[in-house]
Amino acid sequence: MTTEPPVGLIAAIPEEAEHLRDVPGRIIRVGGLAFETTTLDGTPAVIVETGIGKVNAAVTATLLCERFGCRALLFGGVAGGLDPDHHVGDVVIGTTVVQHDYGALVDGGQVTYQPGTIPFPDRDRSRGYHVSPSAAAALADIVRDLRLPHLPASIAGDAPRRPTVSLGRILTGDTFVNDEGARARLHAAFAAQAVEMEGGAVAQVAERFGIPWVVVRCLSDLAGSSSHVDFRAFLPVAAANAAAVVRAVVRHRAWGSPGGGTPSGSQ
């Protein structure tokens, strides 16, 4: 009898990881990381808290692929919101993730390129990693059917509000966005819904190994001048909402087939 390969469940910080665990599992330590072999809703899984940033995420993702033979990589956690139409507590599932801080500084601004390419003007300007069509269709089913609990007025504003779950574009970079001007520039440049610090690296590694990936982010703040305050206040609820969506992805095996590793054109 063959054993089903596990799914790699990745979080950056403890508050995110705690919601991805049903029962304690066996801990295997590699490279200073604690990989916990367990199950999530009956599916074999390896859970790991990677730490913040792209390098941490890439190391962890590589070990999940190479050492643990994971069939898919799922990242669940919080993010800053970029799109003015989104609010704290809303969830974005990335059908495209872009590493916005890779590229060249030109004429006082940054030009973003696909990681690994030489960032010269005559090179391909395609950028971003994209889930496969089968994953996009399965994730759309989750978005259509999933209902998260209402947020209390203390978080939602004037009255309780049910958070939204949507598909979109997520940016990754090694900088916490705590500035209104940067938020506006990133949204204008990429038409993205959220910004975080790990997902793009996970997608890059997964596509290198030829396995599917999904990045789920709940907005803990709106990437503005008060983000350092909002992040701490709303982290518990945002982490729980992200994990609820990750669990739905696992239940429906909605990671689909591998994305293929080739960008589908300029974004």
N, C-alpha and C positions, 0 to 999 in steps of 0.2 A: 504494500500500500504506500503510495506516495504522499508526502507531506506538502500541503499547500505553502508556497513561499509567502513570507510575511509582507505586510505593508509597513513602510517606514513612516512613522509619525513624528514630526519634528516641531519643536517649539523653541523659542529663543530664551525664555525666562521661566522661572518656576510657576508664576501665576497662570501662564498659558498651558504648561505641561500638565498641571494637576487635573484639568478637566478631561484629559485624553486617557485617563486610566480607570479601568473598571475594578481590577484587583491587582495587588502587588505581584510583580513577576520576578524572574531571575535577573540579577544585575551582572552584566559583563562590562568590565572597564577596559577601554582602549583609548590611548592617546589622551588620557585625562578626562574622558567623557564616560558617562554611565549609560549604557544601552540596556534597556529593560525589555526582556522578551516576555510577552504576555498576549492577551487577546483584547480586542475592542469589539463589543457586540458580536462575539463569536468568531471574528476574523483574526487569524494570527497576525501579530503586530510586533514591531520593535519601536519603543518610545524613547526619545532622547531629547534632552535639553541642550541645545547647541551653544548657547551664549549669543551675544549680539554681534552682528556684522557679517559681511560677505565671506570673509576668510573662514570664520568659525562655521558658517553654514556650509561652505564648500567642503571642508574637511569632514564634517559630519555626514553630509550626503554621500561623499565618496566611500566612507566606511560602511554606510548602510548598503550601498550597492555591492562593494567588493567583499566585505567581511561577512555580511548577513544575508546577501542574496535577495534583497527586497524586490518585489515585483512592481512597486510603485512608490513614489515619495509624495507625502502629503504634508504641507506646512500649514499649521493653524496658529493664528495669533492676532495681535492688534496692529493698527496702523494709523497714520494721520490722514485725515480726509482732505482731498484737493478740490473736488467738485462741489460748488455751492449748493447743488441740489441734494446733497447727502448730509446726514446729521450723525452726531455721536450715537453709537449703538447699531447703525446700519452695517450690513455685511456685504463685502465685495468678493466675488470669486474671480480670480484672474484668468481670463481666457488668453490674455497676453501679458507678459511681464517684461519690463525694459530696465536695463541697468543704466540709469540716467547719468551716472557720473563717470562713465567710460568714454573717452574720446580725446578731443584736442581743444586747447584754449586758443581761440582765433579772434583777433580784433576785439578783445575785451569780453568775449563771451565764450561759452562752451558749445562745441559741436559734438553730438553724441554719435558713436559708432557701435557696431556690434562687437561685444567683447572678443578679444583674440585677433581681430583684424587690425591692420596697420592704419592708424587714423590720419590718412592723407586725403586731400581733396579728390584725387582721381580714383579712390577706392569705393567699393560698394557701400552705399549709405543705408542699406537695409538694417533694421534693428529690431530686437525683441524676440522672445520665445513664445510660441503659440501652442495651446493644447490642440490635440487632434480633433477632426470633425466629430468623431464618435464621442469623445469626451465632452465637447461643446454641447452636443445634443443631449447627453445624459445629464449634464449640469443644468441645462435649461429646464429639464423636467423637475429637478430639485428646486430650482428657483420658483417654478410655477406652483409647486405643491407645498413647500415648507412654510410654516407659520411660527415665528418666534414669539415668546411671551412679550406682553406689553412692557414698555419701560415706564417706571414711575415718573411722576411729574418732576421730581427732584433732578432727574436726568434729562427727561424729554422737554422740559420747559413748562408751559402753562398747564398742560394736561397730559395724562398718560398717552403714549404713542407706541404703536407696533412698529418695530424696526423693519426696514426693508432688506431683502436679499436680492442681489443683482449680479449679473455678469459684467465684467469690465476690464479695464487696463490698470495694472498696478506697476508703480515705479519702485525700483530698488537702488539704494545708494548708501554709502557709509557715512551719512550725515543725518542727524536728527533735525527735522525741519521745524523750526521754532520762530518763523518769520512770515508775516503776511505777504511781503513782496515776493519772497521765494515761492510761497504757495501759489500765488497768482501766476508767476512765470512758468512754473512746472505744469500747471493746469493748461495754460495757453499753449505751451510748446508741445505737449504730449496728449492732450485731451484725456488725461488719466483721472481715475477716481480716487486713488489712494497712493500713499508713499510709505515705504518701510525700508528695512535694512538687510534682508536675507533672501527673499523669495527668488529674485533673479538668479542668484548663485545656485540655489537648489535646482532650478529649471535647467541651467547650463550643465550641471553635472548629470542630471537625469538624462538629458538628451545625448550627452556624451556616451552614457552607458546604454542608451537605447531603451529606456523604460519610461512610462508615463509619469506625470507629475500634476499636482493640483496645489494652488496657493489660495488659502482662505484667510481673509483679513476683516476684522471688525474694527470700526473706527472708534478709537479711544479718545481722540482729540481731532481738531481741525487744522493742524499744522500751522497755527498762527502764533501770535505773541504770548498767548496763555497756554500753549500746548504742554509746557512742563508742569503746569498745575493740573490741567484737565486730565493728562495721562494718568497721574497718580489717583485722581478721584474716580475715574471711570474705568480703570483697568480691570477690576473684578468682573463687572458686567460684560465688558467687551470681550474678555478672554472666554467667558462662559458662552457667549453667543457664537464666537468663532468655533469653539469646540462642538457646539450643537450642529453646526453646518458640516464640520469635518465628519462627525458621526453619520450624518445623512449620506455623505459621499461614500463612506465605507459601507454602509448598509446596502446602497444601490450599486456598489462597485463602479462608481461613475467616473473613474479616472480614464476609462477608454483605452485606446491603443496609444503607442508612443507618438509624440508630436512630430518626430522626424529630424529635429535639429536644424532645419533650414528655415530662415525667416521668409515670410510670405510677401515681402516687399516693403518698401519704405512706409514708415508710420508717421 
